[in-house]
Amino acid sequence: MIKDDKTREKMKSIIRENQDKTLNKLKNMIKNKLPKEEREEFTFNDLMQLISEINQDREKEIQKFYSKRPTVSSRKSKNTRNIEGEER
């Protein structure tokens, strides 16, 4: 796997920009951008690892979004329940 963070981020951006492509095309696109030494080492498992990291990043963003939203209680107040009881 590629150790350089800058290179990893470039590869992730390629994957994000080309989500509609097949896995083999993504792998080839990434390999074409890598230097020859790294190109030979890059495998399908490395691609899957990158995709997994992207998904984890997205999950974290979703969690941040929902943790910032104010919670709204769906419970009715005691007064509301008393009024509804009188109407029946």
All heavy atoms as an XYZ file, in Angstrom:
748
protein
N       0.841     -1.185      0.000
C       0.000      0.000      0.000
C       0.881      1.242      0.000
O       1.961      1.247      0.554
C      -0.913     -0.030      1.221
C      -1.905      1.108      1.252
S      -2.783      1.267     -0.273
C      -4.380      1.599      0.310
N       0.355      2.299     -0.569
C       1.088      3.552     -0.682
C       1.145      4.233      0.688
O       0.127      4.417      1.347
C       0.394      4.483     -1.705
C       0.146      3.765     -3.027
C       1.198      5.751     -1.908
C       1.349      3.162     -3.667
N       2.322      4.628      1.082
C       2.507      5.220      2.409
C       2.335      6.738      2.392
O       1.928      7.333      3.370
C       3.917      4.897      2.931
C       4.235      3.422      2.957
C       3.755      2.791      4.232
C       4.284      1.391      4.403
N       3.438      0.357      3.985
N       2.654      7.373      1.290
C       2.631      8.820      1.183
C       1.184      9.343      1.260
O       0.327      8.952      0.463
C       3.268      9.236     -0.141
C       3.349     10.733     -0.312
O       3.330     11.442      0.705
O       3.428     11.182     -1.469
N       0.910     10.217      2.238
C      -0.447     10.730      2.443
C      -0.933     11.570      1.262
O      -2.104     11.510      0.890
C      -0.520     11.572      3.724
C      -0.488     10.713      4.978
O      -0.819      9.514      4.885
O      -0.144     11.253      6.049
N      -0.049     12.328      0.679
C      -0.437     13.166     -0.451
C      -0.887     12.298     -1.630
O      -1.896     12.578     -2.274
C       0.738     14.060     -0.849
C       0.401     15.132     -1.825
C       1.580     16.062     -2.041
C       1.192     17.199     -2.955
N       2.312     18.120     -3.171
N      -0.136     11.246     -1.880
C      -0.486     10.324     -2.963
C      -1.807      9.621     -2.654
O      -2.647      9.458     -3.545
C       0.632      9.280     -3.161
O       1.873      9.957     -3.351
C       0.353      8.387     -4.349
N      -1.992      9.224     -1.406
C      -3.244      8.557     -1.008
C      -4.434      9.486     -1.244
O      -5.479      9.048     -1.730
C      -3.195      8.154      0.459
C      -2.264      7.008      0.749
C      -2.205      6.710      2.235
N      -3.418      6.089      2.702
C      -3.701      4.810      2.580
N      -2.856      4.018      1.983
N      -4.814      4.315      3.035
N      -4.284     10.746     -0.892
C      -5.377     11.706     -1.088
C      -5.676     11.907     -2.568
O      -6.825     12.035     -2.962
C      -5.054     13.040     -0.403
C      -5.098     12.982      1.103
C      -6.428     12.455      1.645
O      -7.498     12.877      1.169
O      -6.388     11.609      2.546
N      -4.650     11.913     -3.388
C      -4.856     12.022     -4.837
C      -5.636     10.821     -5.355
O      -6.552     10.959     -6.164
C      -3.516     12.121     -5.572
C      -2.889     13.469     -5.540
C      -1.631     13.473     -6.396
C      -0.967     14.828     -6.376
N       0.260     14.857     -7.180
N      -5.258      9.639     -4.877
C      -5.943      8.424     -5.314
C      -7.401      8.438     -4.856
O      -8.298      8.048     -5.609
C      -5.208      7.184     -4.797
C      -3.838      7.038     -5.417
S      -2.871      5.554     -5.049
C      -3.216      5.147     -3.398
N      -7.634      8.904     -3.642
C      -9.010      8.997     -3.140
C      -9.821      9.978     -3.969
O     -10.995      9.726     -4.267
C      -9.016      9.431     -1.673
C      -8.623      8.354     -0.706
C      -8.702      8.899      0.705
C      -8.317      7.914      1.755
N      -8.435      8.470      3.110
N      -9.210     11.084     -4.357
C      -9.942     12.065     -5.162
C     -10.289     11.487     -6.538
O     -11.361     11.739     -7.075
C      -9.158     13.361     -5.292
O      -8.021     13.194     -6.087
N      -9.383     10.683     -7.102
C      -9.673     10.017     -8.380
C     -10.880      9.105     -8.220
O     -11.778      9.082     -9.065
C      -8.440      9.223     -8.878
C      -7.324     10.182     -9.282
C      -8.821      8.310    -10.044
C      -6.000      9.504     -9.583
N     -10.929      8.376     -7.127
C     -12.040      7.459     -6.882
C     -13.343      8.245     -6.723
O     -14.371      7.900     -7.301
C     -11.767      6.589     -5.641
C     -10.591      5.649     -5.914
C     -13.015      5.787     -5.253
C     -10.079      4.906     -4.704
N     -13.307      9.325     -5.944
C     -14.522     10.132     -5.726
C     -15.049     10.733     -7.021
O     -16.246     10.772     -7.252
C     -14.231     11.247     -4.725
C     -14.143     10.781     -3.312
C     -14.014     11.966     -2.355
N     -13.455     11.540     -1.103
C     -12.221     11.805     -0.688
N     -11.412     12.536     -1.418
N     -11.787     11.362      0.472
N     -14.126     11.222     -7.849
C     -14.524     11.876     -9.095
C     -15.043     10.886    -10.128
O     -15.743     11.276    -11.060
C     -13.333     12.643     -9.674
C     -12.933     13.837     -8.832
C     -11.590     14.414     -9.233
O     -10.990     13.929    -10.217
O     -11.133     15.351     -8.558
N     -14.689      9.629    -10.000
C     -15.056      8.623    -10.997
C     -15.843      7.477    -10.382
O     -15.605      6.308    -10.700
C     -13.785      8.092    -11.674
C     -13.051      9.164    -12.409
O     -13.482      9.634    -13.451
N     -11.936      9.594    -11.844
N     -16.765      7.795     -9.529
C     -17.539      6.768     -8.826
C     -18.352      5.888     -9.765
O     -18.665      4.753     -9.439
C     -18.486      7.418     -7.826
C     -17.789      8.085     -6.690
C     -18.761      8.731     -5.734
O     -19.912      8.308     -5.640
N     -18.327      9.747     -5.044
N     -18.681      6.412    -10.924
C     -19.508      5.660    -11.860
C     -18.707      4.634    -12.664
O     -19.277      3.809    -13.360
C     -20.221      6.622    -12.807
C     -19.245      7.496    -13.580
O     -18.157      7.785    -13.040
O     -19.570      7.892    -14.719
N     -17.398      4.648    -12.547
C     -16.550      3.717    -13.292
C     -16.476      2.363    -12.578
O     -16.735      2.253    -11.395
C     -15.130      4.282    -13.419
C     -15.048      5.656    -14.021
C     -15.127      5.597    -15.514
C     -14.739      6.915    -16.141
N     -15.798      7.773    -16.499
N     -16.096      1.354    -13.341
C     -15.930      0.023    -12.742
C     -14.661      0.001    -11.896
O     -13.779      0.861    -12.040
C     -15.814     -1.059    -13.836
O     -14.620     -0.820    -14.587
C     -17.036     -1.076    -14.742
N     -14.568     -1.000    -11.038
C     -13.401     -1.111    -10.175
C     -12.113     -1.297    -10.981
O     -11.076     -0.725    -10.644
C     -13.576     -2.262     -9.186
C     -14.681     -2.074     -8.154
C     -14.852     -3.324     -7.310
C     -14.389     -0.873     -7.275
N     -12.191     -2.074    -12.047
C     -10.995     -2.282    -12.878
C     -10.551     -0.979    -13.534
O      -9.352     -0.690    -13.606
C     -11.239     -3.352    -13.947
C     -11.195     -4.742    -13.373
O     -10.531     -4.976    -12.371
N     -11.906     -5.663    -14.000
N     -11.493     -0.187    -14.001
C     -11.130      1.097    -14.609
C     -10.527      2.029    -13.569
O      -9.557      2.734    -13.850
C     -12.353      1.750    -15.257
C     -12.743      1.121    -16.562
C     -13.847      1.896    -17.222
C     -14.241      1.224    -18.526
N     -15.300      1.941    -19.223
N     -11.104      2.033    -12.377
C     -10.545      2.863    -11.302
C      -9.121      2.448    -10.990
O      -8.227      3.287    -10.840
C     -11.399      2.758    -10.042
C     -12.714      3.513    -10.035
C     -13.516      3.165     -8.789
C     -12.465      5.002    -10.108
N      -8.910      1.152    -10.887
C      -7.569      0.637    -10.583
C      -6.582      1.059    -11.664
O      -5.481      1.532    -11.367
C      -7.606     -0.881    -10.447
C      -6.297     -1.485    -10.008
C      -6.433     -2.977     -9.819
C      -5.495     -3.638    -10.784
N      -5.575     -5.078    -10.806
N      -6.981      0.951    -12.918
C      -6.101      1.338    -14.020
C      -5.834      2.842    -14.028
O      -4.711      3.278    -14.296
C      -6.683      0.889    -15.359
C      -6.639     -0.608    -15.522
O      -5.791     -1.272    -14.925
N      -7.553     -1.154    -16.312
N      -6.855      3.631    -13.733
C      -6.678      5.084    -13.692
C      -5.674      5.468    -12.616
O      -4.808      6.322    -12.832
C      -8.019      5.776    -13.426
C      -8.991      5.684    -14.570
S     -10.618      6.300    -14.134
C     -10.300      8.050    -14.168
N      -5.792      4.833    -11.471
C      -4.874      5.137    -10.365
C      -3.469      4.671    -10.713
O      -2.492      5.391    -10.508
C      -5.366      4.487     -9.062
C      -6.646      5.187     -8.597
C      -4.304      4.551     -7.986
C      -7.342      4.520     -7.442
N      -3.366      3.478    -11.261
C      -2.048      2.949    -11.616
C      -1.337      3.856    -12.626
O      -0.125      4.036    -12.562
C      -2.175      1.539    -12.190
C      -2.236      0.460    -11.155
C      -2.136     -0.893    -11.827
C      -1.702     -1.918    -10.814
N      -1.419     -3.194    -11.451
N      -2.093      4.419    -13.552
C      -1.492      5.294    -14.556
C      -0.921      6.560    -13.939
O      -0.005      7.163    -14.495
C      -2.517      5.666    -15.623
C      -2.847      4.487    -16.506
O      -2.074      3.544    -16.612
N      -4.003      4.529    -17.132
N      -1.428      6.973    -12.808
C      -0.955      8.187    -12.138
C       0.249      7.927    -11.227
O       0.905      8.865    -10.802
C      -2.078      8.803    -11.288
C      -3.338      9.121    -12.047
C      -3.194     10.397    -12.794
C      -4.499     10.716    -13.502
N      -4.441     11.889    -14.301
N       0.505      6.680    -10.931
C       1.576      6.335     -9.990
C       2.918      6.188    -10.712
O       2.966      5.829    -11.890
C       1.251      5.015     -9.279
C       0.069      5.010     -8.338
C      -0.203      3.598     -7.847
C       0.310      5.944     -7.172
N       4.019      6.419     -9.966
C       5.341      6.108    -10.530
C       5.475      4.598    -10.764
O       4.763      3.797    -10.153
C       6.316      6.562     -9.444
C       5.543      7.395     -8.493
C       4.105      7.038     -8.649
N       6.388      4.225    -11.608
C       6.504      2.827    -12.026
C       6.703      1.866    -10.858
O       6.092      0.791    -10.822
C       7.652      2.675    -13.020
C       7.690      1.320    -13.660
C       8.648      1.275    -14.800
C       8.552     -0.087    -15.470
N       9.302     -0.141    -16.703
N       7.532      2.236     -9.874
C       7.784      1.339     -8.741
C       6.501      1.072     -7.948
O       6.209     -0.057     -7.575
C       8.824      1.942     -7.780
C      10.093      2.405     -8.421
C       9.974      3.806     -9.000
O       9.382      4.702     -8.376
O      10.489      4.000    -10.116
N       5.752      2.137     -7.699
C       4.517      2.001     -6.923
C       3.415      1.348     -7.746
O       2.554      0.662     -7.211
C       4.062      3.366     -6.408
C       5.022      3.958     -5.400
C       4.624      5.356     -4.971
O       3.728      5.951     -5.610
O       5.210      5.855     -4.005
N       3.450      1.568     -9.032
C       2.433      1.004     -9.920
C       2.417     -0.510     -9.843
O       1.362     -1.133     -9.810
C       2.737      1.451    -11.351
C       1.701      1.060    -12.357
C       2.071      1.542    -13.731
N       2.312      2.980    -13.727
C       2.909      3.634    -14.704
N       3.345      2.995    -15.770
N       3.088      4.920    -14.628
N       3.577     -1.103     -9.772
C       3.681     -2.562     -9.722
C       3.189     -3.125     -8.395
O       2.728     -4.262     -8.325
C       5.129     -2.987     -9.984
C       5.588     -2.669    -11.388
C       7.075     -2.872    -11.595
O       7.772     -3.216    -10.621
O       7.532     -2.685    -12.730
N       3.288     -2.323     -7.350
C       2.874     -2.780     -6.021
C       1.377     -2.585     -5.770
O       0.818     -3.233     -4.888
C       3.660     -2.022     -4.950
C       5.127     -2.316     -4.960
C       5.881     -1.478     -3.947
O       5.230     -0.819     -3.111
O       7.116     -1.478     -4.004
N       0.748     -1.705     -6.504
C      -0.662     -1.395     -6.275
C      -1.546     -2.566     -6.706
O      -1.477     -3.033     -7.834
C      -1.053     -0.131     -7.040
C      -2.414      0.384     -6.686
C      -2.629      1.068     -5.506
C      -3.483      0.178     -7.536
C      -3.881      1.550     -5.172
C      -4.739      0.657     -7.208
C      -4.936      1.336     -6.028
N      -2.371     -3.046     -5.774
C      -3.218     -4.205     -6.055
C      -4.695     -3.852     -5.905
O      -5.044     -2.758     -5.458
C      -2.901     -5.362     -5.086
O      -3.245     -4.933     -3.763
C      -1.442     -5.758     -5.148
N      -5.518     -4.806     -6.246
C      -6.965     -4.645     -6.095
C      -7.321     -4.449     -4.621
O      -8.203     -3.659     -4.292
C      -7.676     -5.875     -6.674
C      -9.166     -5.750     -6.683
C      -9.809     -4.968     -7.615
C      -9.929     -6.412     -5.737
C     -11.190     -4.844     -7.616
C     -11.304     -6.301     -5.730
C     -11.927     -5.515     -6.681
N      -6.628     -5.146     -3.738
C      -6.875     -4.995     -2.298
C      -6.565     -3.576     -1.828
O      -7.247     -3.045     -0.951
C      -6.055     -6.005     -1.495
C      -6.593     -7.406     -1.654
O      -7.767     -7.602     -1.939
N      -5.730     -8.380     -1.473
N      -5.544     -2.967     -2.417
C      -5.228     -1.578     -2.083
C      -6.372     -0.653     -2.505
O      -6.734      0.272     -1.782
C      -3.932     -1.144     -2.767
C      -2.728     -1.915     -2.255
O      -2.742     -2.338     -1.080
O      -1.776     -2.097     -3.033
N      -6.926     -0.927     -3.670
C      -8.067     -0.139     -4.139
C      -9.250     -0.289     -3.185
O      -9.882      0.708     -2.813
C      -8.467     -0.588     -5.549
C      -9.724      0.062     -6.116
C      -9.530      1.557     -6.306
C     -10.110     -0.601     -7.422
N      -9.513     -1.496     -2.774
C     -10.627     -1.727     -1.856
C     -10.380     -1.047     -0.510
O     -11.307     -0.530      0.113
C     -10.860     -3.230     -1.662
C     -11.285     -3.947     -2.928
S     -12.689     -3.187     -3.766
C     -13.979     -3.550     -2.617
N      -9.143     -1.015     -0.078
C      -8.788     -0.324      1.162
C      -9.074      1.172      1.037
O      -9.615      1.793      1.950
C      -7.310     -0.568      1.492
C      -6.824      0.154      2.729
C      -7.481     -0.348      3.993
O      -7.803     -1.517      4.097
N      -7.670      0.532      4.947
N      -8.726      1.755     -0.088
C      -8.987      3.181     -0.309
C     -10.484      3.473     -0.315
O     -10.936      4.451      0.277
C      -8.364      3.634     -1.630
C      -6.848      3.749     -1.652
C      -6.356      3.949     -3.075
C      -6.388      4.882     -0.763
N     -11.243      2.615     -0.970
C     -12.695      2.786     -1.008
C     -13.268      2.679      0.394
O     -14.148      3.456      0.783
C     -13.336      1.760     -1.966
C     -12.921      2.094     -3.405
C     -14.860      1.747     -1.824
C     -13.304      1.054     -4.416
N     -12.752      1.758      1.165
C     -13.192      1.595      2.547
C     -12.902      2.857      3.363
O     -13.741      3.310      4.152
C     -12.496      0.390      3.158
O     -12.807      0.264      4.503
N     -11.732      3.441      3.162
C     -11.383      4.677      3.867
C     -12.317      5.823      3.478
O     -12.724      6.614      4.324
C      -9.938      5.058      3.573
C      -8.924      4.149      4.218
C      -7.501      4.481      3.817
O      -7.246      5.607      3.329
O      -6.629      3.615      4.005
N     -12.651      5.906      2.205
C     -13.582      6.941      1.740
C     -14.930      6.762      2.416
O     -15.550      7.728      2.883
C     -13.720      6.894      0.203
C     -12.423      7.356     -0.454
C     -14.896      7.738     -0.263
C     -12.373      7.136     -1.938
N     -15.397      5.527      2.486
C     -16.684      5.258      3.129
C     -16.658      5.601      4.611
O     -17.638      6.128      5.150
C     -17.089      3.797      2.924
C     -17.487      3.522      1.499
O     -17.862      4.416      0.754
N     -17.381      2.266      1.092
N     -15.553      5.326      5.271
C     -15.423      5.673      6.691
C     -15.442      7.195      6.874
O     -16.058      7.699      7.816
C     -14.135      5.090      7.270
C     -14.188      3.597      7.440
C     -12.847      3.013      7.874
O     -11.848      3.711      7.951
N     -12.842      1.712      8.140
N     -14.769      7.905      5.969
C     -14.782      9.371      6.038
C     -16.199      9.906      5.877
O     -16.621     10.822      6.584
C     -13.878      9.975      4.962
C     -12.405      9.674      5.191
O     -12.046      9.292      6.328
O     -11.615      9.830      4.226
N     -16.934      9.329      4.942
C     -18.322      9.756      4.723
C     -19.183      9.471      5.949
O     -20.032     10.271      6.329
C     -18.908      9.048      3.507
C     -18.377      9.552      2.209
C     -18.994      8.833      1.040
N     -18.437      9.333     -0.206
C     -18.452      8.675     -1.334
N     -19.008      7.480     -1.396
N     -17.913      9.183     -2.418
N     -18.961      8.319      6.550
C     -19.725      7.950      7.748
C     -19.447      8.937      8.882
O     -20.360      9.338      9.603
C     -19.369      6.528      8.171
C     -20.223      5.982      9.287
C     -21.679      5.821      8.914
O     -21.973      5.512      7.755
O     -22.540      6.007      9.797
N     -18.197      9.343      9.024
C     -17.841     10.325     10.050
C     -18.544     11.658      9.789
O     -19.018     12.312     10.723
C     -16.329     10.540     10.093
C     -15.579      9.390     10.711
C     -14.084      9.647     10.679
C     -13.298      8.457     11.162
N     -11.853      8.651     11.035
N     -18.599     12.071      8.520
C     -19.276     13.319      8.168
C     -20.770     13.242      8.506
O     -21.352     14.192      9.018
C     -19.107     13.632      6.677
C     -17.710     14.037      6.299
C     -17.274     15.320      6.974
O     -18.080     16.265      7.052
O     -16.124     15.364      7.448
N     -21.373     12.103      8.240
C     -22.789     11.915      8.552
C     -23.002     11.976     10.057
O     -23.945     12.615     10.543
C     -23.301     10.575      7.963
C     -23.334     10.665      6.438
C     -24.674     10.211      8.523
C     -23.585      9.343      5.747
N     -22.112     11.320     10.811
C     -22.233     11.340     12.271
C     -22.079     12.755     12.814
O     -22.804     13.157     13.731
C     -21.176     10.425     12.907
C     -21.412      8.954     12.648
C     -22.742      8.462     13.196
O     -23.165      8.893     14.254
N     -23.382      7.570     12.465
N     -21.149     13.528     12.263
C     -20.975     14.915     12.693
C     -22.244     15.715     12.423
O     -22.681     16.505     13.240
C     -19.809     15.570     11.948
C     -18.467     15.182     12.454
C     -17.397     15.925     11.685
C     -16.014     15.470     12.056
N     -14.982     16.154     11.264
N     -22.837     15.507     11.253
C     -24.046     16.230     10.880
C     -25.178     15.939     11.858
O     -25.837     16.845     12.349
C     -24.469     15.853      9.460
C     -25.783     16.456      9.051
C     -25.879     17.787      8.719
C     -26.935     15.679      9.008
C     -27.090     18.345      8.349
C     -28.151     16.220      8.646
C     -28.226     17.567      8.311
N     -25.387     14.669     12.166
C     -26.495     14.313     13.050
C     -26.216     14.649     14.507
O     -27.134     14.890     15.272
C     -26.851     12.832     12.909
C     -27.652     12.574     11.649
C     -27.129     11.841     10.601
C     -28.929     13.087     11.503
C     -27.854     11.618      9.440
C     -29.670     12.879     10.352
C     -29.132     12.141      9.334
O     -29.849     11.939      8.197
N     -24.961     14.696     14.904
C     -24.667     15.046     16.286
C     -24.843     16.539     16.529
O     -25.086     16.961     17.653
C     -23.243     14.622     16.656
O     -22.303     15.382     15.936
N     -24.760     17.359     15.481
C     -24.933     18.806     15.620
C     -26.399     19.223     15.597
O     -26.737     20.302     16.042
C     -24.194     19.534     14.496
C     -22.698     19.459     14.623
C     -22.024     20.198     13.510
C     -20.516     20.088     13.634
N     -19.835     20.761     12.523
N     -27.253     18.399     15.043
C     -28.675     18.756     14.947
C     -29.313     18.736     16.327
O     -29.078     17.836     17.123
C     -29.410     17.760     14.054
C     -29.024     17.889     12.605
C     -29.714     16.904     11.739
N     -31.149     16.920     11.941
C     -31.977     16.060     11.402
N     -31.522     15.102     10.645
N     -33.261     16.115     11.625
N     -30.134     19.732     16.613
C     -30.829     19.713     17.910
C     -31.860     18.593     17.936
O     -32.496     18.281     16.932
C     -31.512     21.073     17.975
C     -31.628     21.513     16.560
C     -30.478     20.879     15.816
N     -31.992     17.983     19.078
C     -32.973     16.909     19.197
C     -34.322     17.500     19.549
O     -34.421     18.460     20.320
C     -32.557     15.896     20.272
O     -32.384     16.591     21.501
C     -31.259     15.206     19.897
N     -35.349     16.945     18.994
C     -36.704     17.407     19.236
C     -37.469     16.275     19.903
O     -37.504     15.166     19.401
C     -37.404     17.808     17.912
C     -38.820     18.251     18.162
C     -36.601     18.883     17.205
N     -38.067     16.586     21.010
C     -38.816     15.572     21.729
C     -40.196     15.422     21.102
O     -40.869     16.399     20.786
C     -38.966     15.975     23.203
O     -39.767     15.037     23.868
N     -40.629     14.184     20.946
C     -41.944     13.944     20.371
C     -42.992     13.726     21.467
O     -44.140     13.424     21.178
C     -41.898     12.728     19.441
O     -41.539     11.586     20.178
N     -42.599     13.862     22.704
C     -43.547     13.683     23.804
C     -44.492     14.869     23.883
O     -44.115     16.009     23.641
C     -42.810     13.571     25.127
C     -41.987     12.328     25.252
C     -41.386     12.292     26.620
N     -40.617     11.074     26.805
C     -40.002     10.774     27.911
N     -40.033     11.580     28.943
N     -39.325      9.649     28.001
N     -45.706     14.580     24.241
C     -46.683     15.651     24.429
C     -46.581     16.147     25.868
O     -46.318     15.384     26.782
C     -48.095     15.129     24.175
C     -48.332     14.704     22.748
C     -49.744     14.225     22.568
C     -49.979     13.799     21.136
N     -51.330     13.317     20.939
N     -46.795     17.429     26.015
C     -46.735     17.971     27.366
C     -47.952     17.494     28.165
O     -48.963     17.053     27.610
C     -46.707     19.501     27.327
O     -47.949     19.991     26.861
N     -47.833     17.605     29.459
C     -48.915     17.154     30.342
C     -50.195     17.947     30.075
O     -51.289     17.383     30.050
C     -48.476     17.319     31.802
C     -49.427     16.717     32.798
C     -48.846     16.819     34.196
C     -49.775     16.179     35.210
N     -49.238     16.269     36.562
N     -50.072     19.251     29.841
C     -51.250     20.086     29.569
C     -51.943     19.660     28.280
O     -53.170     19.627     28.211
C     -50.857     21.557     29.483
C     -50.487     22.124     30.830
O     -50.886     21.581     31.863
N     -49.726     23.199     30.831
N     -51.165     19.319     27.265
C     -51.742     18.897     25.991
C     -52.537     17.609     26.201
O     -53.633     17.463     25.657
C     -50.648     18.693     24.930
O     -49.875     19.878     24.817
C     -51.243     18.358     23.596
N     -51.990     16.682     26.971
C     -52.690     15.431     27.218
C     -53.987     15.678     27.985
O     -55.010     15.060     27.673
C     -51.793     14.471     28.020
C     -50.835     13.713     27.111
C     -50.056     12.703     27.884
N     -48.766     13.350     28.201
C     -48.129     13.228     29.331
N     -48.576     12.469     30.292
N     -46.986     13.851     29.523
N     -53.969     16.582     28.946
C     -55.183     16.881     29.711
C     -56.251     17.493     28.809
O     -57.431     17.139     28.918
C     -54.872     17.816     30.872
C     -54.087     17.109     31.973
O     -54.078     15.889     32.028
N     -53.435     17.892     32.816
N     -55.863     18.400     27.935
C     -56.831     19.041     27.026
C     -57.434     18.006     26.097
O     -58.637     17.973     25.863
C     -56.163     20.187     26.248
C     -55.780     21.316     27.208
C     -57.061     20.686     25.141
C     -54.911     22.377     26.583
N     -56.584     17.144     25.523
C     -57.109     16.115     24.628
C     -58.044     15.172     25.364
O     -59.030     14.714     24.795
C     -55.943     15.324     24.015
C     -55.167     16.100     22.970
C     -54.008     15.310     22.415
O     -53.714     14.209     22.919
O     -53.368     15.811     21.483
N     -57.748     14.879     26.612
C     -58.612     14.011     27.402
C     -59.982     14.640     27.630
O     -61.008     13.969     27.621
N     -60.029     15.944     27.836
C     -61.301     16.636     28.042
C     -62.138     16.662     26.772
O     -63.352     16.628     26.823
C     -61.037     18.071     28.524
C     -60.445     18.142     29.918
C     -60.035     19.547     30.302
O     -60.295     20.482     29.525
O     -59.424     19.700     31.369
N     -61.480     16.742     25.624
C     -62.218     16.812     24.358
C     -62.899     15.501     24.033
O     -63.907     15.467     23.350
C     -61.260     17.186     23.231
C     -60.758     18.614     23.320
C     -59.700     18.932     22.278
O     -59.290     18.011     21.527
O     -59.279     20.091     22.211
N     -62.373     14.401     24.503
C     -62.966     13.108     24.209
C     -64.253     13.010     24.952
O     -65.249     12.634     24.774
C     -62.047     11.976     24.671
C     -60.800     11.911     23.839
C     -59.980     10.725     24.269
N     -58.651     10.865     23.676
C     -57.591     10.305     24.129
N     -57.612      9.540     25.187
N     -56.438     10.456     23.544
